[in-house]
């Protein structure tokens, strides 16, 4: 699954930061994230920290999140790309609707952005239930 987003060192570019996701609860899931600027050019995110947080309710603290990922080893930061992987063990007890938030912290510049948020639904595939 691919998730495109927009960021620059001055401000975030996105007409609507809400984007819904569907993950399998009985499998690992990989979210392929690309960061672009306002000119649709990939942004070098070297040294950035990416956060992927899944909660039951918007009011839940990050420490109470059902999934709380901090990605510091980025896949191809010079090309504005990283992967976010949720393992089967992290998702297997999740069924139904939750909310998620994707954040990036540009450490060198001190900027911290919420890039995307929305609903995330965890479903079970029939394929994953076959013995």
N, C-alpha and C positions, 0 to 999 in steps of 0.2 A: 504494500500500500504506500502510495506517495503522498506527502503533505508538503505543499509549497508554502512559503511564507516570505514576508518582506521586512527588511530591517536595514537601517543605515546607522552611522554613528550619531546622527543628529536626531532622528525620530523614526518611528515605525511607520511603514506604509502598508496599509491593508484596508480595503473598503469595509470589510466585515470580518472580524476576527473569529466569528463562530463557524466551526466546521465539525460536523458529526462524523464519528468513526464507528466501525463495527469490527470487533475482534472476536476470535474464537476462544472460548474459555477452556477447551480441552486440547489446546495446541500452543506452540510458541507463535508469537506475532512479531513482525518486523515492520517498523514505520520508517520509510526512507524520506528524510527531511532535507529540503534545499532552501537556502537563504538567498534572497535577491534584494537588490536595491530598487529605487523608483524607476530606473531605466531598464529593468529586467536583466541586469548583469549580476552574476553570482558574487556574493560578498565573502571575502576571506574572513573566516571565523576562527582563525588560529588563536589559541589561548582562551577561547570562550568556554563557558560551562553551560550545558543544556540540561534543563530540568523537565521531566515528564511526570505529572502528578495526577492520580485518579482518586476521586473521593466519592463517598455516597451522597453527601450534601455540600452545597457551596460554603456553608458555615463551618464545616469541619476544618480543624487545623491541619497543616501539612504533616505534622507528626502522627495524625490519625488516618492518613491516607491509606487506601487499600493497596496502592502501588505508588512508590515514590522513588523515581530514578534520577540519579545525578550522573550525567555523562561528561567525563573530562577527557576521555580518549576518543577524539572525534575521528570519523572514518576518513574523510578527505577535506579537512578544514580549509585548505587553500582554494578548493573548488566549491566552498559553501555548502558542504554536504556532511551529514552524519546519519547513522542508523540508530534507532531506538528499538531495542528488543525486549519484549516481555516473554518470560519463560512460561512453559506450561504450568509449572509449580506455582507461579505467581498468580495465574489466572483461573486455575481449575475450580476454585470455590466461588468464582464470580459469575453470576447469571443475572441478566437483566440490565437495567439502565443505571448509569453512573455519570459523573461529570469529569472532564479532564481539563488540564491546563498545560500548555507548552510554553516554557520560559527560556530565555537566553540571557546570560550575564556576560557582557563584554568587559572582561576584567581590566584590560588596558585603558579603556575609556571610562570605566565606572558606570556604564549604562546597564540597566536591568529591565528587560521588557517581557511582558506577557504577550506572546505572539499569536497564539491560537487558544481558544477554549470552546467547549461545546459538550454535547452529549456523547457518551461512548457506550455502546451496547455490547455486552458479552453474550454470545450465543454458543450453543453446542452444535457441532456439525455431525451429521449422520455418519460420515466417513470415520470420524474419530471414535465412534462408539462401536464399531465393528470389532469383534474379538479376533 
